[in-house]
Amino acid sequence: MNEIVNFLIENPDVLEKVVNGQASLLGVDVDDVLGVVEGILGTGSLKNFYWY
């Protein structure tokens, strides 16, 4: 799970696609995906991503 979180943080374009339903995380339960996305967005790690 840590590898998935790190990948999404390093690749915000992929995170955006996951959030918009244009991509999925194969082998990851929907509840886990929601938790990861909410966790990343809640940390402010991608704060600048949304202001570009």
Buried (B, 14 or more C-beta within 10 A) or exposed (E): EEEBBEEBBEEBEBBBEBBEEEEEBEEBEEEEBEEBBEEBBEEEBBEEBEEE
